């Protein structure tokens, strides 16, 4: 009886060892052969604009690297939920990638009582594609010469100043709410349907200011219809070195407003496959043509390890959650 039991355990152990020895080469082989079919990048943004253009440039490069078609599939609308749902119903082997905006991971979990996804469990965010900081934009004939002037006027006239954004919960809205909180001011939020309407209204003086990126507010700035009052980043922008930081312009120290996009894969993807996708996207982002595209849209590289990015997302989410709770903002 005891010998039979020992034999069975020995046989089971041998089978397990054999299975393990086969599994390792199989995982490595899968990673080496990935992808063996066409790949989609599912995109929550409409055709055109910075994130879409950059994702298409990356897709072209990956297609050449991988010897497989890599297409960008735009699924705009519904706060990005349409794209996320399509991706969740798609392939789980890494051939369906998802482009996410920072609000999907950091703001929406606090803004919606019920989300059609779990931000902490449904995505494995491999890497950020870029980041962008925002400017305080005002009309060219604005009486505000500094952020300090804006704060002084807001304190002298509580609730009479307006700022704009294009929705509830976007970085411009939440960044402006953070500004109000840090300066102890009261201002009204005006929502516009489109970014073009928003910054046109700033240029005509219909609203006092709006946060804007080089991509969204840049065209009117270059046309001489907007003035950049300050840069909401930790240091001056290398592309706009004459624009002071918020702190240099009399605003709160360490005030920053940033947007970013990231690529996600399904959780549980074999480590070798996930690492390959990340490494190849990083290679695609390293070219001069991408650097030129970054400059056009005011994007910055976001060089972090996978672990560092995951920690950054958690911290960013906590900070944004505090802003949302303090301002009592909700969508549903």
Wavefront OBJ file of the C-alpha trace (Angstrom):
o trace
v 0.000 0.000 0.000
v 2.732 2.485 1.022
v 4.867 1.634 -2.038
v 1.840 2.163 -4.316
v 1.195 5.571 -2.717
v 4.824 6.566 -3.185
v 4.694 5.437 -6.808
v 1.565 7.477 -7.455
v 3.141 10.569 -5.901
v 6.300 10.036 -7.924
v 4.281 9.669 -11.138
v 2.214 12.770 -10.410
v 5.354 14.736 -9.599
v 6.992 13.624 -12.825
v 3.905 14.613 -14.842
v 3.803 18.028 -13.155
v 7.494 18.590 -13.815
v 7.038 17.579 -17.442
v 4.087 19.906 -17.821
v 6.058 22.765 -16.253
v 9.032 22.141 -18.489
v 6.761 22.245 -21.550
v 4.912 25.371 -20.350
v 7.971 27.595 -20.191
v 9.098 27.077 -23.814
v 5.470 27.451 -24.954
v 5.157 30.847 -23.246
v 8.459 31.994 -24.677
v 7.475 30.720 -28.120
v 4.127 32.546 -27.964
v 5.905 35.778 -27.122
v 8.445 35.283 -29.918
v 5.699 34.576 -32.464
v 3.352 37.352 -31.316
v 1.333 38.477 -33.151
v 0.310 35.757 -35.571
v -2.839 37.591 -36.717
v -4.009 41.197 -37.283
v -4.037 43.597 -34.313
v -6.537 46.317 -33.419
v -5.997 49.456 -31.341
v -9.470 50.364 -30.137
v -9.674 54.103 -29.743
v -12.322 56.075 -27.772
v -11.515 59.276 -29.683
v -12.950 60.443 -33.019
v -10.794 60.471 -36.139
v -8.409 63.411 -36.145
v -6.801 65.168 -33.212
v -3.707 64.333 -31.236
v -4.389 60.967 -29.571
v -5.876 59.493 -32.744
v -3.048 60.755 -34.941
v -0.395 59.435 -32.585
v -2.080 56.026 -32.269
v -2.147 55.738 -36.073
v 1.537 56.583 -36.319
v 2.321 53.924 -33.697
v 0.073 51.422 -35.518
v 1.982 51.931 -38.784
v 5.290 51.269 -37.076
v 4.028 48.202 -35.212
v 2.650 46.795 -38.453
v 6.083 46.994 -40.038
v 7.742 45.495 -36.952
v 5.263 42.659 -36.544
v 4.550 41.810 -40.185
v 0.821 41.950 -39.425
v -1.829 44.600 -40.104
v -2.277 46.903 -37.095
v -5.375 49.053 -37.457
v -6.907 51.817 -35.359
v -10.608 51.313 -34.764
v -12.357 54.477 -33.592
v -15.300 53.956 -31.240
v -16.043 57.481 -29.990
v -18.920 58.565 -27.761
v -20.508 57.483 -24.520
v -17.662 58.784 -22.324
v -15.404 56.178 -23.891
v -17.656 53.350 -22.701
v -18.440 52.253 -26.281
v -14.761 51.657 -27.012
v -14.150 49.979 -23.663
v -17.115 47.635 -24.167
v -15.898 46.675 -27.653
v -12.446 45.944 -26.251
v -13.819 43.890 -23.348
v -15.730 41.737 -25.853
v -12.664 41.401 -28.067
v -9.633 39.105 -28.150
v -7.871 38.355 -24.889
v -4.546 37.328 -26.419
v -3.092 40.819 -26.805
v -4.227 41.384 -30.384
v -6.851 43.848 -29.185
v -5.204 46.835 -27.518
v -7.086 49.705 -25.883
v -6.231 53.389 -25.846
v -7.380 54.948 -22.569
v -7.662 58.561 -21.494
v -6.564 59.415 -17.972
v -10.156 60.206 -16.924
v -11.206 56.607 -17.589
v -8.820 55.362 -14.919
v -8.671 58.222 -12.432
v -11.811 60.389 -12.568
v -14.734 58.276 -13.725
v -14.572 55.846 -10.785
v -15.471 58.819 -8.565
v -17.869 60.585 -10.939
v -20.159 57.662 -11.792
v -22.075 55.681 -9.213
v -22.006 52.698 -11.561
v -19.355 52.153 -14.217
v -19.495 49.508 -16.971
v -15.963 48.501 -16.003
v -13.702 48.124 -12.977
v -10.793 50.518 -13.388
v -8.649 48.533 -10.943
v -9.294 45.052 -12.364
v -10.300 45.202 -16.035
v -7.158 46.804 -17.462
v -3.460 46.049 -17.443
v -2.026 49.456 -18.348
v 1.266 48.716 -20.075
v 2.585 52.222 -20.590
v 1.624 55.851 -21.185
v 1.931 57.134 -24.744
v 2.375 60.755 -23.740
v 1.487 63.426 -21.232
v 0.544 67.069 -21.696
v 0.342 69.966 -19.264
v -2.111 72.825 -19.592
v -1.861 76.594 -19.885
v -4.014 79.314 -18.385
v -5.454 81.008 -21.467
v -6.999 84.497 -21.485
v -8.041 86.983 -24.193
v -5.185 89.012 -25.657
v -6.727 92.158 -24.149
v -7.367 90.593 -20.734
v -6.675 92.851 -17.755
v -4.932 89.906 -16.068
v -1.187 90.050 -16.515
v -0.473 87.287 -13.998
v -2.289 84.429 -12.303
v -2.008 86.531 -9.155
v -4.179 89.180 -10.858
v -6.791 86.555 -11.674
v -6.843 85.281 -8.086
v -7.172 88.812 -6.695
v -10.148 89.574 -8.962
v -11.827 86.267 -8.108
v -11.474 86.970 -4.393
v -12.791 90.503 -4.787
v -15.786 89.285 -6.810
v -16.805 85.844 -5.482
v -18.769 83.801 -8.016
v -18.643 86.455 -10.764
v -15.749 85.040 -12.790
v -16.343 82.259 -15.294
v -14.063 79.548 -16.568
v -14.877 76.995 -19.249
v -14.414 73.382 -20.255
v -16.095 70.928 -22.613
v -17.680 68.520 -20.110
v -17.907 67.465 -16.496
v -14.884 65.567 -15.214
v -12.310 66.360 -17.896
v -8.822 67.548 -16.871
v -9.667 71.193 -17.623
v -12.753 71.084 -15.386
v -11.083 69.220 -12.539
v -7.893 71.259 -12.838
v -9.939 74.454 -12.535
v -11.724 73.062 -9.491
v -8.349 72.255 -7.953
v -7.277 75.847 -8.666
v -10.389 77.161 -6.894
v -9.699 74.906 -3.918
v -6.034 75.881 -3.622
v -6.775 79.607 -3.918
v -9.984 79.749 -1.859
v -11.938 81.345 -4.716
v -15.427 80.891 -6.168
v -15.938 80.782 -9.951
v -18.644 79.466 -12.251
v -18.091 76.575 -14.635
v -19.441 77.091 -18.179
v -19.702 73.942 -20.321
v -19.237 74.074 -24.086
v -20.069 71.407 -26.650
v -16.744 71.620 -28.462
v -13.224 72.742 -27.626
v -13.259 75.162 -30.573
v -16.285 76.950 -29.077
v -14.623 77.047 -25.684
v -11.432 78.786 -26.740
v -13.244 81.088 -29.147
v -15.323 82.244 -26.170
v -12.127 82.886 -24.215
v -10.701 84.920 -27.102
v -13.826 87.105 -27.295
v -13.909 87.636 -23.527
v -17.207 85.803 -22.978
v -15.453 83.890 -20.199
v -12.471 85.070 -18.206
v -10.144 82.113 -18.699
v -9.818 78.441 -19.503
v -7.104 75.883 -19.084
v -5.972 74.630 -22.474
v -3.248 72.486 -23.994
v -0.958 73.369 -26.869
v -3.153 71.142 -29.040
v -6.542 72.596 -28.090
v -5.717 76.256 -27.444
v -2.585 76.453 -29.603
v -4.261 77.343 -32.917
v -5.947 80.481 -31.502
v -2.786 81.384 -29.604
v -0.736 81.177 -32.799
v -3.404 83.258 -34.544
v -2.863 85.989 -31.964
v -6.323 85.635 -30.403
v -5.311 84.122 -27.066
v -2.629 84.911 -24.531
v -0.915 82.234 -22.457
v -0.903 83.537 -18.904
v 0.961 80.661 -17.245
v 1.964 77.026 -17.635
v 0.504 74.499 -15.187
v 3.560 72.269 -15.066
v 6.419 71.728 -12.598
v 8.769 73.810 -14.759
v 8.512 75.924 -17.886
v 7.683 74.222 -21.157
v 10.694 73.830 -23.437
v 8.453 74.726 -26.396
v 7.069 77.857 -24.672
v 10.018 79.033 -22.556
v 8.690 82.593 -22.230
v 5.501 81.457 -20.469
v 5.998 81.400 -16.675
v 4.831 78.580 -14.454
v 1.767 79.160 -12.306
v 3.960 79.689 -9.236
v 6.133 82.207 -11.103
v 2.952 84.031 -12.124
v 1.695 84.509 -8.568
v -0.339 81.335 -8.306
v -0.179 78.451 -5.841
v 3.059 76.547 -5.548
v 3.142 73.038 -7.035
v -0.106 73.596 -8.960
v -0.113 71.333 -12.013
v -2.742 70.043 -14.436
v -1.844 67.174 -16.719
v -3.565 64.867 -19.170
v -2.214 61.575 -20.469
v -3.159 58.558 -22.579
v -2.164 54.939 -22.024
v -2.259 51.577 -23.780
v -3.966 48.715 -21.945
v -4.051 44.950 -22.504
v -6.265 42.330 -20.866
v -5.209 41.235 -17.370
v -3.573 37.836 -17.253
v -1.783 38.157 -20.579
v 1.426 36.072 -20.539
v 4.258 38.225 -19.243
v 6.380 37.611 -22.320
v 3.650 38.837 -24.660
v 2.887 41.910 -22.526
v 6.591 42.763 -22.295
v 6.988 42.424 -26.062
v 4.046 44.732 -26.776
v 5.386 47.322 -24.345
v 8.940 47.155 -25.702
v 7.796 47.422 -29.316
v 5.517 50.392 -28.586
v 8.412 52.117 -26.816
v 10.543 51.510 -29.906
v 7.769 52.941 -32.091
v 7.666 56.056 -29.928
v 11.408 56.642 -30.163
v 11.573 57.982 -33.728
v 12.082 61.582 -34.824
v 8.705 61.575 -36.580
v 7.043 60.908 -33.217
v 9.111 63.666 -31.593
v 7.873 66.028 -34.305
v 4.278 64.939 -33.678
v 4.770 65.504 -29.959
v 5.974 69.029 -30.651
v 2.964 69.749 -32.875
v 0.468 68.760 -30.198
v 2.410 69.929 -27.161
v 2.923 66.383 -25.931
v 5.773 65.283 -23.707
v 7.413 61.859 -23.371
v 6.402 60.043 -20.202
v 9.384 57.768 -19.477
v 8.418 55.527 -16.563
v 8.737 51.832 -15.830
v 5.624 49.710 -15.759
v 5.680 49.574 -11.965
v 6.234 53.323 -11.688
v 3.318 54.003 -14.011
v 0.988 51.772 -12.020
v 1.913 53.664 -8.848
v 1.473 56.975 -10.636
v -2.043 56.003 -11.771
v -2.999 55.085 -8.202
v -1.660 58.356 -6.808
v -3.258 60.424 -9.585
v -6.565 58.698 -8.924
v -6.379 59.463 -5.195
v -5.622 63.132 -5.848
v -8.390 63.526 -8.406
v -10.799 61.713 -6.113
v -10.108 64.299 -3.416
v -10.869 67.150 -5.832
v -14.123 65.509 -6.941
v -15.304 64.807 -3.414
v -14.428 68.294 -2.162
v -16.242 69.956 -5.075
v -19.152 67.498 -4.774
v -19.077 66.703 -8.511
v -21.039 63.797 -9.998
v -22.380 62.804 -13.402
v -25.162 60.369 -12.498
l 1 2 3 4 5 6 7 8 9 10 11 12 13 14 15 16 17 18 19 20 21 22 23 24 25 26 27 28 29 30 31 32 33 34 35 36 37 38 39 40 41 42 43 44 45 46 47 48 49 50 51 52 53 54 55 56 57 58 59 60 61 62 63 64 65 66 67 68 69 70 71 72 73 74 75 76 77 78 79 80 81 82 83 84 85 86 87 88 89 90 91 92 93 94 95 96 97 98 99 100 101 102 103 104 105 106 107 108 109 110 111 112 113 114 115 116 117 118 119 120 121 122 123 124 125 126 127 128 129 130 131 132 133 134 135 136 137 138 139 140 141 142 143 144 145 146 147 148 149 150 151 152 153 154 155 156 157 158 159 160 161 162 163 164 165 166 167 168 169 170 171 172 173 174 175 176 177 178 179 180 181 182 183 184 185 186 187 188 189 190 191 192 193 194 195 196 197 198 199 200 201 202 203 204 205 206 207 208 209 210 211 212 213 214 215 216 217 218 219 220 221 222 223 224 225 226 227 228 229 230 231 232 233 234 235 236 237 238 239 240 241 242 243 244 245 246 247 248 249 250 251 252 253 254 255 256 257 258 259 260 261 262 263 264 265 266 267 268 269 270 271 272 273 274 275 276 277 278 279 280 281 282 283 284 285 286 287 288 289 290 291 292 293 294 295 296 297 298 299 300 301 302 303 304 305 306 307 308 309 310 311 312 313 314 315 316 317 318 319 320 321 322 323 324 325 326 327 328 329 330 331 332
